[in-house]
Amino acid sequence: MEWSSARFKRPVVLTKHGQARMVEREIPLQMVADLIETGDAIHKDERHLWIVKAFPERSDNLICAAVVMENLLVVKTIMHNWQRVEVP
């Protein structure tokens, strides 16, 4: 699965693991695209980040994408019931 992010100005690629977690957690592609474009970005370092967003219609908030930013925006996995962490 691939599309382009206006926010990050690069193509977005979902790993097979990320796609499997979307199916398992019933998170549609449209919601993942909205998460990428409008969610809060929490940077671990220059390349690694989490993108999180609450979706009021879901009872398992926060939804989170673990992302690696290179020439592409690679979504490694999609999580739910995520809790914010402090990044040093």
N, C-alpha and C positions, 0 to 999 in steps of 0.2 A: 504494500500500500504506500502510495506516495502522492503528495500534493505540495504546493508551495505556500510558505508563510509570508504574508505581507509584513508582519511584525518583525520577524527575524531576518527577512530578505534572503531566504534560502529554501531549497526544497526540504520537505519533511519526509522522513522514512520511518515507518513502524517496523521494528524487528518482528520475527515470527513469535517470539516470546511475548512482546507487547500486544500483538494481535490476539494471541491466545488468552491473555489476561482480560482484554476487552470483552471477548466472548464470554468468558467465565464470569465476569462481573457485570455483564449486561450493560456495557458502556458503549453506546453507538459512536460511529466515526464522527458524526456531526458534533457530538459533545466533546470529543477529543480535539477536534479542530477549534472549537470555541475555547476550550481550556488553553490550548497553545497560544491563541491570539489575544485572549483577555485575562488569563490567570496571572497570579502573582508569581514572579520569577525569584527564586531564592538560589543564589549562586554559591556553590561549594568552592569553586575555583574558576579560572578563566574558561574552562571547557565544560565543566559538569554543573548541572543545575537541576532543581526540582521546579516544576510549574504546578501551582495548586489553585484550586477554585472550589467554592461551595456551590452546589446546585440544589436550590431549595426543594425541588421536586424529588430529590433522592434522600433516603434515610441513612445512607452510608457516607456522609460527607466527612472529610474533604476528599475530593478526587485529585490525584497527583500523577504527573508524568515525570519519570526519571529520564533526563535528557543529556546527550553529549552533543556539544555544538562544535562542528568542524566546518567543512565545505557544505555539509548537509546538517540538518537538525535531526539527529537520530534518537527516536523515542525507544528506550530500552525496555521499559515496562510501564504499565498503568496500575496504580494502586487506589484503594478506597480506604475509608476510615483512617486516613493519614493524619498524623499529628506533626505540627511544626517543630523543628529542632533548631537549636541555636548553632550557627556555623561560626567557628572561630576565625 
